[in-house]
Amino acid sequence: MKDIIITDGNVEIKAKLNDTVAAQDFINRLPFKCSGFDSGVDYCCSAEEGKYDPDELQIGWKNGDISLGGGWFALLYDGEENSNSYTDMMIIGHIDEKDLFKVKELPKEVNFTVTEAN
């Protein structure tokens, strides 16, 4: 697992990438920049899909998960209890629990930069 930092302006959110094929491919794209908006349960940013293993797709998410798939990079901060209607989720990481509140306080529109943590 690789530690990353997601920033928007002065806000830094710590997270860990998992060992999926998609997460390992995402590391090669760092630093990664994208912009998006708050949907009410996640921050959605358009993003080119990379390599992934279809066997690693899952149903739903846990609050704090980071997904990359279907043309979206998303920070999933809420809605876990209703997420099982979302199939084919490619989860590449998870936000540190102590930083999850920071995601919920971001503005409606964001400009993320994702880098490796030192």
C-alpha positions in Angstrom: 0.0 0.0 0.0 1.3 3.4 -0.9 0.5 6.6 1.0 -0.8 9.5 -1.0 -2.0 13.1 -0.3 -5.0 14.6 -2.1 -4.9 18.4 -2.0 -7.5 21.1 -2.9 -6.1 24.5 -2.2 -4.7 24.4 1.4 -6.6 21.2 2.4 -4.5 18.1 2.5 -6.2 14.7 2.8 -4.2 11.6 3.6 -5.0 8.3 2.0 -3.6 4.9 1.2 -3.8 3.1 -2.2 -4.5 -0.6 -2.1 -2.7 -3.3 -4.1 -5.2 -3.6 -7.0 -4.0 -3.5 -10.5 -5.8 -0.2 -11.0 -4.1 1.4 -7.9 -0.7 0.2 -9.1 -1.4 1.7 -12.5 -2.6 5.0 -10.8 0.8 5.4 -9.1 2.4 5.8 -12.5 0.0 8.8 -13.2 1.2 10.7 -10.1 1.1 13.6 -9.8 -2.5 13.4 -10.9 -4.7 16.5 -11.4 -8.4 16.6 -11.9 -11.4 18.9 -11.2 -14.9 18.0 -10.2 -17.9 18.6 -8.0 -19.7 17.4 -4.9 -22.6 15.0 -5.8 -23.8 14.7 -2.2 -22.1 11.4 -1.5 -18.8 11.8 -3.3 -16.6 14.2 -5.2 -16.7 13.2 -8.9 -13.9 14.2 -11.2 -13.7 13.1 -14.8 -10.6 10.9 -15.4 -9.2 8.6 -18.0 -9.6 5.0 -17.0 -6.3 3.0 -16.7 -5.4 -0.6 -16.4 -7.5 -2.8 -14.1 -8.4 -6.4 -13.4 -12.1 -7.1 -13.9 -11.9 -9.7 -11.1 -11.2 -6.8 -8.6 -14.4 -4.9 -9.3 -16.8 -4.8 -6.4 -20.3 -3.9 -5.5 -20.7 -0.7 -3.5 -18.2 1.1 -1.3 -17.2 2.0 2.2 -17.3 5.7 3.3 -13.8 7.0 2.6 -13.1 4.8 -0.4 -11.4 6.2 -3.5 -12.6 4.9 -6.8 -11.2 5.1 -10.4 -13.3 3.7 -13.2 -16.0 4.3 -15.7 -14.3 7.7 -16.5 -14.4 8.9 -12.9 -12.0 9.5 -10.1 -14.2 9.8 -6.9 -13.7 10.4 -3.2 -16.7 8.5 -1.7 -17.4 10.1 1.6 -21.0 9.1 2.3 -23.8 6.7 1.2 -22.2 3.4 2.1 -25.5 2.0 3.4 -27.1 2.5 0.0 -24.1 1.8 -2.3 -24.8 -1.8 -3.1 -26.9 -0.7 -6.1 -23.6 0.5 -7.7 -21.9 -2.5 -9.4 -18.5 -2.6 -11.0 -16.8 -0.2 -8.5 -13.0 -0.1 -8.9 -11.8 0.9 -5.4 -8.1 1.9 -5.5 -7.7 3.2 -1.9 -9.1 4.6 1.2 -9.0 8.0 3.0 -7.5 8.0 6.5 -10.4 8.0 8.9 -9.1 11.0 10.7 -9.2 13.0 7.5 -12.6 12.0 6.2 -14.2 15.1 7.9 -12.0 17.3 5.6 -13.6 15.8 2.5 -17.1 16.7 3.8 -16.0 20.3 4.3 -14.6 20.9 0.8 -16.3 23.5 -1.4 -18.9 22.4 -4.0 -16.3 22.5 -6.8 -12.8 21.1 -6.4 -9.4 21.0 -8.1 -7.5 18.0 -6.8 -3.8 17.2 -7.0 -2.8 13.7 -5.9 0.8 13.1 -5.0 2.9 10.5 -3.2 3.3 11.2 0.5 6.9 11.6 1.7 
